[in-house]
């Protein structure tokens, strides 16, 4: 297993290309709403037709909270949800309260291969094959660094 961290917040066209690669190579993704923060509820309405499940938890990728449980929304990864992700933000770290849900995480075959903690401006890949390494390497100008 290899780990690659983002070293710069993907913005504009780089952000849109990243989201496209993540969506095209994932079965589902999730984002999180935390009880103690306010969010634009219209965003959830736009994703509602594609929500696979939602559940409350205190633990998700890269995060364990001592506060109230958060709600995780697991969403189908498809062309429509990809377009929504691309249209609703201009950078990866725009996915933060109060405008948007937080901590986008993309999953393929029950494996979270990309996760981020947006309020800490952290994002990274867990790579298990050359295929996925080549995918992230193919996103022109995406700034990543292998974790040694």
MDAnalysis code that builds the backbone (N, CA, C; Angstrom):
import MDAnalysis as mda
import numpy as np

u = mda.Universe.empty(444, n_residues=148, atom_resindex=np.repeat(np.arange(148), 3), trajectory=True)
u.add_TopologyAttr("name", ["N", "CA", "C"] * 148)
u.add_TopologyAttr("resid", np.arange(1, 149))
u.add_TopologyAttr("resname", ["UNK", "UNK", "UNK", "UNK", "UNK", "UNK", "UNK", "UNK", "UNK", "UNK", "UNK", "UNK", "UNK", "UNK", "UNK", "UNK", "UNK", "UNK", "UNK", "UNK", "UNK", "UNK", "UNK", "UNK", "UNK", "UNK", "UNK", "UNK", "UNK", "UNK", "UNK", "UNK", "UNK", "UNK", "UNK", "UNK", "UNK", "UNK", "UNK", "UNK", "UNK", "UNK", "UNK", "UNK", "UNK", "UNK", "UNK", "UNK", "UNK", "UNK", "UNK", "UNK", "UNK", "UNK", "UNK", "UNK", "UNK", "UNK", "UNK", "UNK", "UNK", "UNK", "UNK", "UNK", "UNK", "UNK", "UNK", "UNK", "UNK", "UNK", "UNK", "UNK", "UNK", "UNK", "UNK", "UNK", "UNK", "UNK", "UNK", "UNK", "UNK", "UNK", "UNK", "UNK", "UNK", "UNK", "UNK", "UNK", "UNK", "UNK", "UNK", "UNK", "UNK", "UNK", "UNK", "UNK", "UNK", "UNK", "UNK", "UNK", "UNK", "UNK", "UNK", "UNK", "UNK", "UNK", "UNK", "UNK", "UNK", "UNK", "UNK", "UNK", "UNK", "UNK", "UNK", "UNK", "UNK", "UNK", "UNK", "UNK", "UNK", "UNK", "UNK", "UNK", "UNK", "UNK", "UNK", "UNK", "UNK", "UNK", "UNK", "UNK", "UNK", "UNK", "UNK", "UNK", "UNK", "UNK", "UNK", "UNK", "UNK", "UNK", "UNK", "UNK", "UNK", "UNK", "UNK", "UNK"])
u.atoms.positions = np.array([
    [0.850, -1.183, 0.000],
    [0.000, 0.000, 0.000],
    [0.893, 1.243, 0.000],
    [0.532, 2.194, -0.833],
    [1.218, 3.484, -0.868],
    [0.245, 4.568, -0.458],
    [0.794, 5.614, 0.143],
    [-0.015, 6.765, 0.534],
    [0.563, 7.999, -0.139],
    [-0.319, 8.765, -0.732],
    [0.051, 10.006, -1.414],
    [-0.815, 11.123, -0.853],
    [-0.176, 12.198, -0.395],
    [-0.901, 13.348, 0.144],
    [-0.936, 14.475, -0.869],
    [-2.032, 15.202, -0.873],
    [-2.091, 16.433, -1.651],
    [-1.189, 17.458, -0.979],
    [-0.437, 18.207, -1.763],
    [0.417, 19.258, -1.202],
    [-0.127, 20.640, -1.516],
    [-1.203, 20.682, -2.281],
    [-1.826, 21.945, -2.655],
    [-3.317, 21.686, -2.866],
    [-4.143, 22.653, -2.514],
    [-5.584, 22.531, -2.685],
    [-5.923, 22.539, -4.177],
    [-6.432, 21.433, -4.723],
    [-6.806, 21.427, -6.145],
    [-7.919, 22.448, -6.403],
    [-7.707, 23.301, -7.379],
    [-8.656, 24.370, -7.672],
    [-9.016, 24.390, -9.154],
    [-10.201, 24.932, -9.417],
    [-10.687, 25.181, -10.769],
    [-10.587, 23.929, -11.646],
    [-9.863, 23.997, -12.765],
    [-9.822, 22.869, -13.700],
    [-9.169, 21.634, -13.084],
    [-8.161, 21.824, -12.250],
    [-7.508, 20.682, -11.588],
    [-8.516, 20.007, -10.653],
    [-9.286, 20.813, -9.930],
    [-10.330, 20.263, -9.048],
    [-11.341, 19.454, -9.862],
    [-11.820, 20.019, -10.959],
    [-12.822, 19.324, -11.780],
    [-12.270, 18.015, -12.357],
    [-11.007, 18.015, -12.787],
    [-10.393, 16.781, -13.297],
    [-10.247, 15.748, -12.184],
    [-9.822, 16.189, -10.999],
    [-9.701, 15.272, -9.861],
    [-11.046, 14.635, -9.549],
    [-12.089, 15.430, -9.468],
    [-13.425, 14.902, -9.152],
    [-13.870, 13.919, -10.228],
    [-13.602, 14.210, -11.471],
    [-13.978, 13.306, -12.567],
    [-13.270, 11.958, -12.426],
    [-11.968, 11.973, -12.163],
    [-11.215, 10.727, -11.987],
    [-11.741, 9.963, -10.766],
    [-11.982, 10.671, -9.663],
    [-12.493, 10.013, -8.461],
    [-13.857, 9.385, -8.718],
    [-14.751, 10.121, -9.349],
    [-16.093, 9.593, -9.625],
    [-16.053, 8.415, -10.594],
    [-15.276, 8.540, -11.651],
    [-15.217, 7.487, -12.671],
    [-14.630, 6.185, -12.130],
    [-13.866, 6.267, -11.053],
    [-13.175, 5.093, -10.531],
    [-13.617, 4.725, -9.124],
    [-14.831, 5.140, -8.779],
    [-15.391, 4.823, -7.465],
    [-16.819, 4.329, -7.628],
    [-17.242, 3.485, -6.703],
    [-18.625, 3.019, -6.678],
    [-19.513, 4.015, -5.954],
    [-18.921, 4.655, -4.932],
    [-19.677, 5.577, -4.090],
    [-18.707, 6.538, -3.428],
    [-19.278, 7.579, -2.855],
    [-18.497, 8.508, -2.046],
    [-19.373, 8.926, -0.886],
    [-18.752, 9.540, 0.088],
    [-19.556, 10.099, 1.166],
    [-19.040, 11.460, 1.573],
    [-19.937, 12.198, 2.197],
    [-19.569, 13.423, 2.892],
    [-20.301, 13.440, 4.213],
    [-19.897, 14.368, 5.071],
    [-20.317, 14.363, 6.466],
    [-20.924, 15.703, 6.846],
    [-21.992, 15.646, 7.630],
    [-22.547, 16.832, 8.293],
    [-22.370, 16.640, 9.790],
    [-21.808, 17.636, 10.435],
    [-21.616, 17.565, 11.883],
    [-22.728, 18.347, 12.575],
    [-23.275, 17.752, 13.615],
    [-24.432, 18.306, 14.311],
    [-24.187, 19.729, 14.808],
    [-22.969, 19.990, 15.264],
    [-22.682, 21.287, 15.876],
    [-22.445, 22.402, 14.857],
    [-22.450, 22.065, 13.567],
    [-22.237, 23.055, 12.511],
    [-23.497, 23.223, 11.669],
    [-23.651, 24.369, 11.070],
    [-24.788, 24.647, 10.188],
    [-24.371, 24.382, 8.744],
    [-25.322, 23.894, 7.942],
    [-25.068, 23.601, 6.534],
    [-26.220, 24.105, 5.685],
    [-25.932, 24.346, 4.422],
    [-26.955, 24.698, 3.448],
    [-27.742, 23.419, 3.123],
    [-28.966, 23.335, 3.599],
    [-29.776, 22.119, 3.425],
    [-30.157, 21.871, 1.970],
    [-30.124, 22.891, 1.140],
    [-30.423, 22.715, -0.286],
    [-29.427, 21.764, -0.955],
    [-28.220, 21.714, -0.438],
    [-27.208, 20.817, -1.007],
    [-27.653, 19.371, -0.849],
    [-28.124, 19.018, 0.342],
    [-28.612, 17.646, 0.568],
    [-29.785, 17.309, -0.333],
    [-30.654, 18.268, -0.563],
    [-31.808, 18.041, -1.436],
    [-31.324, 17.668, -2.841],
    [-30.272, 18.307, -3.319],
    [-29.763, 18.033, -4.662],
    [-29.166, 16.622, -4.773],
    [-28.599, 16.121, -3.679],
    [-28.009, 14.780, -3.683],
    [-29.002, 13.687, -3.284],
    [-30.154, 14.069, -2.759],
    [-31.094, 13.102, -2.186],
    [-31.427, 11.921, -3.100],
    [-31.678, 12.114, -4.405],
    [-32.009, 10.952, -5.256],
    [-30.895, 9.907, -5.339],
    [-29.688, 10.279, -4.954],
    [-28.531, 9.406, -5.115],
    [-27.986, 8.872, -3.792],
    [-28.640, 9.216, -2.684],
    [-28.164, 8.760, -1.384],
    [-28.464, 7.274, -1.218],
    [-27.428, 6.487, -0.976],
    [-27.551, 5.046, -0.761],
    [-27.969, 4.775, 0.672],
    [-27.332, 5.473, 1.593],
    [-27.656, 5.345, 3.009],
    [-27.095, 6.545, 3.752],
    [-27.607, 6.753, 4.949],
    [-27.023, 7.729, 5.862],
    [-27.021, 7.101, 7.244],
    [-26.035, 7.475, 8.029],
    [-25.923, 6.922, 9.378],
    [-25.146, 7.893, 10.259],
    [-25.310, 7.735, 11.541],
    [-24.606, 8.571, 12.511],
    [-23.403, 7.801, 13.049],
    [-22.309, 8.530, 13.226],
    [-21.085, 7.916, 13.732],
    [-20.190, 8.982, 14.344],
    [-19.245, 8.536, 15.131],
    [-18.216, 9.422, 15.679],
    [-16.867, 9.162, 15.014],
    [-16.847, 8.237, 14.028],
    [-15.591, 7.873, 13.375],
    [-15.813, 7.712, 11.871],
    [-14.983, 8.368, 11.095],
    [-14.967, 8.216, 9.645],
    [-13.533, 8.478, 9.194],
    [-13.247, 8.369, 7.904],
    [-11.867, 8.470, 7.409],
    [-11.130, 9.649, 8.040],
    [-10.002, 9.373, 8.660],
    [-9.109, 10.375, 9.254],
    [-9.676, 11.123, 10.454],
    [-10.877, 10.795, 10.914],
    [-11.492, 11.570, 11.993],
    [-12.127, 10.667, 13.044],
    [-11.879, 11.009, 14.279],
    [-12.613, 10.473, 15.422],
    [-12.990, 11.692, 16.244],
    [-14.284, 11.887, 16.471],
    [-14.729, 13.066, 17.198],
    [-15.116, 12.716, 18.628],
    [-14.803, 13.607, 19.530],
    [-15.250, 13.481, 20.917],
    [-16.592, 14.166, 21.111],
    [-16.992, 14.960, 20.120],
    [-18.255, 15.693, 20.190],
    [-19.419, 14.821, 19.757],
    [-20.518, 15.471, 19.398],
    [-21.704, 14.725, 18.958],
    [-21.418, 13.905, 17.696],
    [-22.201, 12.863, 17.500],
    [-22.087, 12.057, 16.282],
    [-22.364, 12.910, 15.055],
    [-21.686, 12.582, 13.979],
    [-21.912, 13.238, 12.693],
    [-22.800, 12.336, 11.846],
    [-23.416, 12.896, 10.821],
    [-24.197, 12.117, 9.872],
    [-23.383, 11.951, 8.595],
    [-23.161, 10.702, 8.216],
    [-22.447, 10.362, 6.989],
    [-23.497, 10.051, 5.928],
    [-23.367, 10.685, 4.763],
    [-24.247, 10.432, 3.626],
    [-23.446, 9.699, 2.559],
    [-23.806, 8.447, 2.303],
    [-23.152, 7.636, 1.280],
    [-23.949, 7.818, -0.016],
    [-23.243, 8.183, -1.082],
    [-23.893, 8.620, -2.315],
    [-23.330, 7.839, -3.503],
    [-24.212, 7.504, -4.446],
    [-23.786, 6.844, -5.686],
    [-22.783, 7.728, -6.415],
    [-21.752, 7.126, -6.941],
    [-20.819, 7.846, -7.799],
    [-21.246, 7.600, -9.245],
    [-21.772, 8.643, -9.874],
    [-22.236, 8.541, -11.257],
    [-22.067, 9.892, -11.953],
    [-22.465, 9.986, -13.200],
    [-22.283, 11.233, -13.953],
    [-23.004, 12.408, -13.311],
    [-24.200, 12.179, -12.788],
    [-24.985, 13.272, -12.197],
    [-24.342, 13.772, -10.907],
    [-23.926, 12.844, -10.050],
    [-23.320, 13.291, -8.790],
    [-21.941, 13.915, -9.047],
    [-21.247, 13.432, -10.062],
    [-19.966, 14.034, -10.434],
    [-20.173, 15.493, -10.840],
    [-21.166, 15.739, -11.656],
    [-21.453, 17.116, -12.091],
    [-21.807, 18.005, -10.904],
    [-22.589, 17.469, -9.970],
    [-22.924, 18.256, -8.779],
    [-21.662, 18.622, -7.997],
    [-20.791, 17.641, -7.772],
    [-19.546, 17.915, -7.048],
    [-18.704, 18.966, -7.759],
    [-18.690, 18.911, -9.076],
    [-17.903, 19.868, -9.853],
    [-18.528, 21.264, -9.851],
    [-19.855, 21.342, -9.843],
    [-20.542, 22.625, -9.919],
    [-20.637, 23.349, -8.571],
    [-20.676, 22.601, -7.488],
    [-20.932, 23.205, -6.179],
    [-19.688, 23.779, -5.513],
    [-18.504, 23.489, -6.037],
    [-17.271, 23.984, -5.431],
    [-16.253, 24.299, -6.517],
    [-15.317, 25.176, -6.178],
    [-14.213, 25.509, -7.086],
    [-12.899, 24.906, -6.630],
    [-12.858, 24.447, -5.362],
    [-11.668, 23.786, -4.847],
    [-12.113, 22.632, -3.954],
    [-11.206, 21.713, -3.709],
    [-11.518, 20.576, -2.847],
    [-11.882, 21.039, -1.438],
    [-11.159, 22.015, -0.931],
    [-11.386, 22.429, 0.457],
    [-12.530, 23.435, 0.607],
    [-13.280, 23.673, -0.478],
    [-14.551, 24.403, -0.372],
    [-15.604, 23.543, 0.327],
    [-15.359, 22.228, 0.390],
    [-16.308, 21.301, 1.014],
    [-16.182, 21.398, 2.532],
    [-16.732, 22.501, 3.071],
    [-16.663, 22.770, 4.501],
    [-17.862, 23.624, 4.900],
    [-18.309, 23.453, 6.147],
    [-19.434, 24.231, 6.663],
    [-19.075, 25.724, 6.632],
    [-20.042, 26.595, 6.462],
    [-21.485, 26.347, 6.421],
    [-22.052, 26.130, 5.015],
    [-21.234, 26.281, 3.980],
    [-21.755, 26.171, 2.615],
    [-22.020, 24.728, 2.206],
    [-21.055, 23.843, 2.460],
    [-21.125, 22.477, 1.940],
    [-20.821, 21.456, 3.027],
    [-21.274, 20.213, 2.828],
    [-20.859, 19.125, 3.719],
    [-19.341, 18.949, 3.651],
    [-18.795, 18.128, 4.532],
    [-17.349, 18.037, 4.685],
    [-16.810, 16.631, 4.398],
    [-15.492, 16.580, 4.241],
    [-14.713, 15.344, 4.258],
    [-15.097, 14.347, 3.164],
    [-15.039, 14.793, 1.918],
    [-15.304, 13.895, 0.785],
    [-14.377, 12.687, 0.842],
    [-14.967, 11.516, 0.683],
    [-14.222, 10.261, 0.675],
    [-14.789, 9.386, -0.438],
    [-13.899, 8.844, -1.277],
    [-14.315, 8.046, -2.431],
    [-13.921, 6.592, -2.222],
    [-14.859, 5.686, -2.584],
    [-14.731, 4.268, -2.263],
    [-14.926, 3.419, -3.519],
    [-14.031, 2.444, -3.681],
    [-14.149, 1.445, -4.750],
    [-14.020, 0.075, -4.104],
    [-14.976, -0.797, -4.358],
    [-14.961, -2.156, -3.789],
    [-14.754, -2.136, -2.273],
    [-15.499, -1.281, -1.595],
    [-15.446, -1.147, -0.130],
    [-14.097, -0.667, 0.401],
    [-13.290, -0.054, -0.440],
    [-11.977, 0.464, -0.037],
    [-11.942, 1.967, -0.287],
    [-11.682, 2.735, 0.762],
    [-11.595, 4.195, 0.638],
    [-10.223, 4.548, 0.048],
    [-10.217, 4.880, -1.230],
    [-8.946, 5.146, -1.899],
    [-8.599, 6.628, -1.947],
    [-9.568, 7.487, -1.628],
    [-9.283, 8.919, -1.462],
    [-10.120, 9.437, -0.311],
    [-9.488, 10.201, 0.565],
    [-10.231, 10.828, 1.652],
    [-9.644, 12.201, 1.928],
    [-10.482, 13.049, 2.494],
    [-9.977, 14.355, 2.900],
    [-10.659, 14.805, 4.185],
    [-9.952, 15.630, 4.904],
    [-10.463, 16.295, 6.094],
    [-10.404, 17.779, 5.765],
    [-11.517, 18.310, 5.303],
    [-11.486, 19.634, 4.680],
    [-11.174, 20.773, 5.645],
    [-11.684, 20.713, 6.873],
    [-11.402, 21.838, 7.771],
    [-9.930, 21.900, 8.163],
    [-9.209, 20.814, 7.998],
    [-7.760, 20.802, 8.237],
    [-6.965, 20.901, 6.939],
    [-7.672, 21.027, 5.820],
    [-7.067, 21.116, 4.491],
    [-6.066, 19.984, 4.254],
    [-6.569, 18.761, 4.477],
    [-5.779, 17.561, 4.237],
    [-6.543, 16.648, 3.290],
    [-5.831, 16.108, 2.304],
    [-6.418, 15.119, 1.411],
    [-5.352, 14.155, 0.958],
    [-5.747, 12.901, 0.718],
    [-4.755, 11.946, 0.284],
    [-5.337, 10.675, -0.294],
    [-4.473, 9.943, -0.959],
    [-4.825, 8.706, -1.642],
    [-4.195, 7.519, -0.940],
    [-4.909, 6.407, -0.919],
    [-4.379, 5.108, -0.509],
    [-4.358, 4.258, -1.771],
    [-3.177, 3.917, -2.220],
    [-3.000, 3.279, -3.532],
    [-2.565, 1.831, -3.359],
    [-3.325, 0.924, -3.991],
    [-3.008, -0.501, -3.910],
    [-2.530, -1.092, -5.230],
    [-2.496, -0.282, -6.306],
    [-2.090, -0.847, -7.597],
    [-1.530, 0.238, -8.506],
    [-0.790, -0.206, -9.524],
    [-0.264, 0.718, -10.528],
    [-1.384, 1.468, -11.218],
    [-2.524, 0.816, -11.408],
    [-3.659, 1.445, -12.089],
    [-4.026, 2.758, -11.403],
    [-4.207, 2.728, -10.087],
    [-4.608, 3.932, -9.362],
    [-3.465, 4.941, -9.263],
    [-2.241, 4.478, -9.140],
    [-1.089, 5.377, -9.138],
    [-1.051, 6.143, -10.466],
    [-1.298, 5.433, -11.569],
    [-1.295, 6.073, -12.886],
    [-2.452, 7.052, -13.044],
    [-3.588, 6.739, -12.431],
    [-4.718, 7.667, -12.493],
    [-4.360, 9.016, -11.885],
    [-3.806, 8.981, -10.675],
    [-3.499, 10.271, -10.031],
    [-2.332, 10.961, -10.729],
    [-1.387, 10.171, -11.252],
    [-0.284, 10.759, -12.001],
    [-0.736, 11.401, -13.300],
    [-1.890, 10.972, -13.808],
    [-2.411, 11.502, -15.067],
    [-3.201, 12.792, -14.934],
    [-3.407, 13.265, -13.713],
    [-4.124, 14.532, -13.515],
    [-3.089, 15.653, -13.564],
    [-3.003, 16.303, -14.716],
    [-1.996, 17.334, -14.965],
    [-2.085, 18.431, -13.909],
    [-0.959, 18.763, -13.305],
    [-0.805, 19.831, -12.311],
    [-1.386, 19.515, -10.931],
    [-1.843, 18.287, -10.708],
    [-2.260, 17.901, -9.353],
    [-0.991, 17.745, -8.514],
    [-0.928, 18.448, -7.405],
    [0.277, 18.445, -6.567],
    [0.113, 17.387, -5.467],
    [0.898, 16.305, -5.588],
    [0.872, 15.209, -4.610],
    [2.300, 14.843, -4.229],
    [2.419, 14.220, -3.069],
    [3.707, 13.754, -2.588],
    [3.527, 12.402, -1.933],
    [4.391, 11.461, -2.298],
    [4.345, 10.139, -1.704],
    [4.794, 10.228, -0.251],
    [4.054, 9.560, 0.635],
    [4.396, 9.523, 2.048],
    [5.359, 8.369, 2.252],
    [6.534, 8.664, 2.735],
    [7.571, 7.636, 2.927],
    [7.535, 7.091, 4.341],
])
